[in-house]
Amino acid sequence: MENVLTIAGSDSLAGGGIQADLKTFEELNVFGVSVLTSVASILPSGVSLYQIDSAIIKQQLDSILTQLPVHFAKTGLLGDLPALETVCDELAAHPLKLVVDPVLVFKEGDTQLQSDYLKAMQQRLLPLGFVTTPNLDEAGQLSGLGKITTKAEMVTAAKAIQAFGCPNVVIKGGNRLPGDTAVDYLRYGEQDFWFESPKIHQSTTDGAGCTFSAAITGQLANGRSLPDAVNDAKRFVHLGIEHGVVISPQLGSVWQGASRQ
């Protein structure tokens, strides 16, 4: 059984973040270990986010990487530039197969932070990745295309992201593209793979992106090819949304145990 590392934030409602990653790993029969980067409290009035100091992030990474063989890892919300740089420094010294979920969360008006963080992600984190899994908004920012509304633009964005040094790119169209079909796209080297399923009109989508990237990571650790891992992950998330945990009429969490049913 492989040890699989997640570097991400905590989600108090446990649909996403480190909780979603660890639950997904357990469902896929790999042993999850974790480095916490932030603590998010999901409140009716909004999200309160506490960033963990980069020295503590480094200490967690050292604890794991000096004691356990880890060949597969994923990153989620890193939060700020010192955290991102610390993670890059540590992972560069411990080569492994990395899935980069490029979570981009910025306070309104923090334009310099956004610019510096995005640049560091493009130039430092993406080159360490085996695959990255942006949603449409993140793909638009990473690629420089801005808003992405068509399948052709997804292909263009993926090629632009590959140019930063990450050989494979999954762009999650999800429910954001027009029509009744949820479309995800994998640029696998120079090959194109499209994954489609009916859209699910439910509120239980919190954690879908985290769960998707964690499922890809777990299935890679299980020896699946990347196209098969993406296909498996899409089904895993689809079931998790269908059988998700309703919190309110507007909010609900993916249930990672749904694939067992």
Residue, then its C-alpha position, 0 to 999 in steps of 0.5 A: m500500500e502506498n503512502v500518499l501525501t496531501i498538502a492543503g487547508s482544513d475545511s470545517l464542514a469536511g466536504g473539501g480540503i484536507q478532510a476530503d483528501l484523506k477520506t478519498f485516500e481511504e476509499l481508494n485503499v492508500f494511506g493518507v498523510s497530511v500537511l496542514t496549510s490553513v484552517a477555514s471555518i465555513l460560517p453562514s456569513g462567509v469563510s474565515l481563513y487562518q493561514i499557518d506559518s510557513a515554518i510550521i508547514k516545513q516542519q510538517l513536511d520534514s516530519i513526513l518526508t524524512q520518515l516515510p517513503v512517499h511517491f505520490a502527493k497532491t497540493g491544494l490550498l497553500g494560501d500565501l507566497p511563503a507557504l507556496e515557496t516552502v512547499c516548492d523547496e521541500l518537494a524539489a528536494h524529494p522527487l515524487k509524482l505530484v498532482v497540483d490542484p491550483v487553488l487560487v483564493f485572494k481577498e478582493g483588492d490584493t492585486q500584488l499578492q495575486s500577481d506574485y502568487l500566480k507567478a510563483m505557481q506558474q514558475r515554481l510549482l507547476p514545473l514540479g507537477f505530473v498533472t495539474t487540475p484547474n477549474l475553468d476560472e483557474a485555467g483562465q488565470l494560469s493560462g492568461l486567457g481570462k474567461i473560458t467558455t468553449k471546449a476549444e478555449m479549454v484546449t488552448a488554455a491547457k497547451a499554455i499551462q503545459a508550457f510552464g513545465c507541467p506535462n499533463v493538464v486536466i481542466k474541469g468544466g463541470n457545470r460551468l459550460p453551457g448545455d446539459t453535459a458536465v465536460d472535463y478535458l485532459r491534455y495528456g502530453e499531446q493527446d486529448f481526452w474528453f470526459e462527459s456526464p450529465k450535469i447534476h443540479q444539486s447543492t452538494t458540490d462543496g469539495a468536488g474539486c479537492t475530491f477530484s484531484a485526490a481521487i486522481t492522486g490515489q488512483l495513480a498510486n494504485g497504478r492506474s494510467l492518468p486517463d483511467a485515473v481521471n475517468d475513475a475520479k470523475r465517476f467518484v465525484h459524480l457519485g459523491i455529489e449525487h449522494g452528498v450531505v445537504i447542509s442548507p438549500q444553498l450548500g452541501s458537501v460531497w460524500q466520499g463514501a458514496s462509491r461504496q454504495 
